Amino acid sequence: MQKISGLRRIHPGWYAGIFVAVLAAAAQVLYSTGIYDSWRDGRSVDQACGGMLAQGELDTALESSELRATSLELDDGYLAHCQVLRADSGRNGSLEMSLRWSSTKPSTSEAFPRPVDITNGVRGQAAPLGKGWPGMVRNDEFTGVQIALDCQNDRSKSLVAYGSFSPPGGAPSGSAADLAGLGRVTAETAQKAAAKYGCRASSGGTLTDVTPPPFGPKPDPAKPLDQAQGSCAALRGLAPTATQNGVPQVMEFPADAQTPQVNCYLATASQKPGYGLFAFYGASAKALRAGGVPSSLKAPDEPRDYAWATAKCPQSTEPASFLITRLLEVHANDITHPVPHHSPDFANAALKAFADDEAKQRGCVDVRMTAEP
C-alpha cells in the first residue's frame, strides 16, 4: 500500500495542550473582565443567611445591583447572621440581617430597649412598621427594623428577624427608598425563615414606605395632651391632671395594634419629655425581661419613680408588660429631671389608662398593676 507523504501523525498530547491553553485564556478573560467576581458575589448573596435572605429589594435598600455577602459570627442560639455590602468600588452601603427564635436572648447589637434608652429622654423610642406587620423601626446610630412573627401553631415561639444598616457604610443615603427597601427585605426574610422552620404566622401588606421615629435630640414640637390621636390617645381624659403635674403636652406615634413596642411621651410646657409610657408584647416583652431592665431602672437607694402593669394576650404565652417612668435629661455630666417632682398617684393613673386601652385594642385581659413586669 502506498503511503501518502506530507501528513504527520498528531500526538494526542498536542490536543490536551491546546485545551489547557484555551481554558487558561478563558479564565484570564473571566478574571480580567470581572465576570468571575460577579458570579462569585452573586453566589455569596444566594447563600446569605442560609439561603433565607430575601434578595428582591436588596438593590433598592443599598442603591446598587452589585452586591456581595458574608456570613457573620452566630450568637448563641441564632439561626443565621449575615451582612450584604456594595461590591462596586468605593461606594458605601452595608445591610446586616439576623434571625432567631424569641426564646433566644438577643445579641448586644439587637437588644432593645436598654435601661439607659428607656429612662434617657426619647432614646428608647420605636415607631410602628405599619401595613399590618408585627414590627417596629428604631433609629439608634443606624436605622433598624425588627419583625417578630408569632407562630400560630406554637404560641410560645416567635420568629424574630432584625435588619439594619450597619458599619461599614451604613445606609447609602438614608433616603425614603433605602428605608422602605430595608423594611421589605426584613419582612420577606422573616417570611422565608418562618416557612423554612415551620412557623405558621400572619404577615402584613407591601411596605411602600417606612418611617423612622420622628423624635431626635431636638424633638418635633409636641401638642396638647387633649389633642392626642395616636399612641397617647387613652390619656386625653387625664389632661387637666397632667397639666397640674407638669406635663401638659404629648409626643406620640401612630396607633398600631400590631407593633411589638408602643411608645407615648408626656412632655413639659417647654417640650421636654417628662414621662415615658411603654407597652411591650411577645418577643419584645420577653427580651425586656431577659435584659434585666426591671432591676436596673433604678439603684436600690434611689427613689422609685416608675410603675409596671401586665396583661395576658391571645397572640403569645408571654405576658404583655406596660411601664411608666419619669425621664432623665442628660447634658455631659449633668443629669436632671424635666419633671422635678414625681407623683406616684398620677403615674399610676396614667399607666392604668394606657394599659387598659392597649389591652382592649389587642384582646388582652387581666390587666394588673405589678411591682415588676
N, C-alpha and C positions, 0 to 999 in steps of 0.2 A: 504494500500500500504506500502510496506516495504521501509524504508529509508536507503540509503547507508551511512554507518558510515565512518568516516575518511575524508570526504570532508567538507571543511569550506566555507562558503559564503564570497566572497571577496567584500569589500565595494568599491564603485566607487571612493571614495576619495583617495583610495590607488593608483589607476591608475593615478589620477591627480598629486599626489606627485611624482610618478616615472617620469611623463612627465616633470614636473618642474625641477627635478634633472638632467634629460637628457639635457634640454635646458641650465641649468647653466653650465653643463660640456662642452657643445658645445661652449657656449660663452667664457668660460675660455680658450678653445683651440684656438678660433679665436683671442682673445686678446694676449695670450702668444706667438702665432706663428707669429703675425704681419699681419695676413690675413685681419683683420678688418681695421687696419690702412692703409693698401694698398688699400682696397676698398674705404675708405673714401677719401684718397688722389686722387685716380683716378676720383672719382666723383667730387671733387673740380676742377680738371683740365677740366673735361667735361663742367662744368658750368661757367668757367672763362670768363670774359668779355661778359656776357650774352649769353654764348654758341658760340660766334663768334671767339674765339681764335683758330687758326689753330694748330693742335697738331702734324701733321706728321713729322715736323722737330725739335720739342722741344728737343727730346733726343739728336739730333746732336748738337744743339746750346748750350745745358747745359751739354753735355757729361755724361748723365745719363738717365736711364729709370724710376728711382724712383723720381717722381716729385709731388709737391703739389702746389696748387694755392690759392690765397686770393684776395678778392676784395679790391680796394683802393678807397679812397675818391674821388668822382667825382667833378672836377672843373665845374664852371657854364657852362652849355650847352654841356658838354661832353657826348658822347653816352655810353662810357664804359672806365674803367680803372682798370687794374688788374696786378698781379705780380705772376710769377711762380718761385719757389725755388726748389733746390735739397732737396729731403727728406732723402737721405742716410746720416747717421750721420757723422758730422764732415767734410763734403765736401762743398766747396764754389761753388757759382753759382746762379745768380738771373737774371731774364729777366722781363722787365716791358713793358706793352703794353697799349696804349691809342688810342681811336677812337673819332673823332669829325667831324663836318662839317667845311668847310673853313670859314663860317660866324662866327664861334665861336673863340673868342680870345684864342690863345694858352696859356697853363699854363706856369709858370715860368721855369719849368724844360724842357719844349719842345721849348719855344720861341728861335728863332734863325734866323738871327744873331742879337746880341745885338750891340748897338753903339760901346762899347769897343772892341767887336770882329772885327767889320769892320775896325776900324782905327788902331788897335794894331797888326802890322805885319801880319802874316798869320793866326791869330786866327779865323778869320771869314770864313775859307775855308770849302768847301764841295765838295766831289768827286761825279761824276755821279754813280748811282747804276748800270746802264747798262742793257743789254738784252732787250731794248725797254721799260723798266719801267719808269714811270714818278716819279722818286725817287732820293734821294741823301744819301750819307753816310757822317756823321760828326764824329769828334773824339775830344770831349772835355775831361772831366775826364773819361767818359765811352763812348764807341762807340755806336752810334745811327743811325738808318735807318728811313728815312721819305719817305712815298709814298703818293702822292696826286692824286687820280683818278678823273679826270674831268668828270662830268656827262653829257653825250651826250644829254640826254633828258631835261637838265636844265643847261645851260651854266653859270648860276650864282652860281652854287654849285660845290664843290669838296668834296669827302670823304677822309679824312686825317687819315692815320694810322702812329703812331710813336712807334717803338720798340727799346728798348735799353737794354744793360747790365747795371745793376744798383746795388747800395748797398742794402742789404748786399751781399757781394761776388763778384758781377760783373761778368765778363766773367770767365769761369773756367780756361782757359789757354791763351785765346787770339789767338788761332790758326786760320789758314785759314778756317778750318772746322767749328769752332764756328761762325765766321763772316758770312760764307755762310748760315749756319743754321738760324742765326738771320734774314738775308735778306729774306730767303724763308718763315719763319714764318710771318714776317711783310707783305710780298706780298700776301700770301694766306689769312691772316686775313683781309686785305683790300678788297680782292675779296669777301669774305664771307659777310662782313659788307655791301658792296655796293649792293650785291644781296638782302640782307635782307631788306634794306631800299629803294630799287627801283631805284638805281643809275646805269644807263647803262653806262659802261665805258670800254675802251680798256685796256688790260693788256699787259704784256711782256712775254718773254720766261723764261725757267727754269734758275734760278740763280745758276750756278755751282761754281762761286766764287764771293766774294765781297771784293773790295779793298778800304781800308780807305784812307783818304787824306795822301799824301806822305810827306808833309812838317811839321816837328815837330819844337821844339825850335831851332834846328840847321837844317835848310832846306837842302834838297838834292841839289847838285850842279845845278846851273842854266845853261842855254845855250844861245847863242847869239840870239837876237830877230829875225834876218833874217832867223833863222832855225826853227822858231815856226811852229808846225804842228797841234796843238790841239786847246784849247780854246783861245789862243792868236794869232792864225794864221792870223786874219784880220789885225794885226798891223805890219806885216812884212814890208810893204811899208814905215812905219814910222821909220825904224831902224836908218837911219842917224840922224833924228831929235831927236829920243830918246837918242842916244848917246850924243848929244850936251846937253841934259837936264839931264844927269847923270844916265840914266837907259838903258844901252846897252844890258841887258840880260833879260831873261824871265823865269818865273816859271809857268808852265801851267798844265792843266788836259786834259784827252781825250775829243775830240769833241763829244758832245751828244746833239741831238735836242729834247730830252725828259725830261732831268733833270730840276727840278723847280728852281735850282740856278746854275749859271755858275760863275766860278772864273778865273781870269787871273792876274798874278802879274808881274810887271815890276821891275827888280832888278838892283842894282848898280853893278859896276865893282867888288866890294868886296862881291857880292852875298847877299846883304841885300835887302829885299823887300822895294821898294821906293814908288810905286803907286799900288793901288789895283783897278781892274775893276771887276764889279759885274753885273749880269743880274738876275732879279727876275721875275718869271712868276706865274700866277694863285694864288694858295693858299699862296705861298711864298711872292708874291708882296703884297697881302692883309695883311699878318702878319707883313710885314715890315712897312706898313703904320699904322697899329693898334698899333705897338710897339713904335710909336713916334720917329723913327730913324731920319727922316729929321731934326727935330728941335733940336735934341740932338747931332748931329755930332760935332757941334762947339758952344762955348759960344758966346753970341751976340757981345762981344767986341774982339773976335779973328778973324783973317783974314780968309776969305772963301777960302779954298784950295780944294774944291771938286766941282763936277758938276753932274747934273742929265739929263736924257732923258727918254722919254716914247714912247710907241707904242701900237697900237691896234692889238690884236691877235685873230685868229679864235677859239682857244680852250676854251676861257673864256671871260666873260664880264669884268673881271678885267684887267686894263691896265698893260702891262709889264713895269718894271722900270729898268733903267740902271744907274750905278753910277761909277764915278772915284773919288778916294780920295787919297791925299798924306798920307802916313802911318807914324805911330809913331814907335819908338823903346824905350821900357821901361826897365830900369835897376834900380831896387829898387826905389829910389825917383828921379832918373834922367830920364828925358824924352827928347828925341832928334828926329830929322827927318833925316833919311838916305839921303834924297834929301834936301839939305839946302834951296834951292830957288825954290819956286813953280812958274811954268809958266802956267797961265790960257790958253794961246793960244795952247800950247802943250797938256794940259789936255783936252781941248775941241775937238781938232783934234783926239786924241786917243779915246775919248768916242764916237765921231761920227762914226769913222771907226768900232769900236767894236759893237755899237748898230745897225748900218746898216747891218753888217754881220749876227748878231744874228737874226734880223728881217727877213732877206732873208731866213735863214735856216728854220724858223718856219712859214713862210707865213704871218708874221705880216706886218702892213702898218702904214703909218702916223708917222714916227719917228720924234720926236720933242725934241729939247733941251729945258729944263724947269728949273724953279727955285727950284721946289720940285717935288717929284715923284707923 
